[in-house]
Amino acid sequence: MYLWYNIKIFLIASLENDGYNQSRKDDKFMDIAICDDEKNLRENLSDMIKEQYEDCNVDLYDSGNALLNTNKNYDIYFLDIQMAGIDGMKTAEQIRANQKNTSESIIIFITAFQEYMNKAFDVKAFHYLVKPIDKNKFKSVFLRAVSDYTRANENADKHILIKTGSVYNKILLGDIFYFESQGKKIIAHSKNGAMEYYGKMQEIEKILGDSFFRCHRCYIVNMDHITRYSATSIQLSNGDDILLAQKKFQEFVKIYMQFAKGGGLVHE
């Protein structure tokens, strides 16, 4: 059910961050999990990770059960698709289920067979590595994953404030899937549900950052939540499909590719 408000949007600006109120955070020590039933692969992958990124903790697991039983949430997961017991795909599904109301980790699959990767969209995998793992390919995928992780953490506190009477409601931009226009009203679709209010798309468009794109006269999409797109529509990580205007398609592809910077599987 939508929440009805007759409101005005306020943006809290800071000198350090044009257009957003963002508290500075120290760089986070990254936690990484490798889950594969091949000991040599686990150890070699751990060595390659530490060669590229020293500020991290790497934990090694030989099965999906062992990983899930820790109840620990990692920033990046490397999961073997074909493991005895709970395989990598089922492990990823459980990880995503556990993260339903929290920020999502980056998942990179390890596989000997590329045909298994069709299901990777269902768990919003970042990318995959084919065995035997090429060191240069690993470096490219891993550094892009670190870049995505860093960007997500930098954006974690960016928000807009919506005033209802004397009350200010904070909405994290990262939690917003898209804005939808219906006549004189705007609906903000976010992880906490949909909020409906009176406003203009031009006004909200001006105060959003580079993560958002006006893909249609009725929609502004958060590119961080895009899972697939076609010439006429965009699918979001919450399962919703929104319209992509034909005249916007070429501009969208160009901007989205720049935004993704060659990113992961979900961007292809």
Secondary structure, 3 states (H helix, E strand, C coil): CCEEECCEEECCCCCCCCCCCCCCCCCCCEEEEEECCCHHHHHHHHHHHHHHCCCEEEEEECCHHHHHCCCCCCCEEEEECCCCCCCHHHHHHHHHHHCCCCCCCEEEEEECCHHHHHHHHHHCCCEEEECCCCHHHHHHHHHHHHHHHHHHHHCCCCEEEEEECCEEEEEEHHHEEEEEEECCEEEEEECCEEEEEECCHHHHHHHCCCCEEEEECCEEEEHHHEEEECCCEEEECCCCEEECCHHHHHHHHHHHHHHHCCCCHHHC
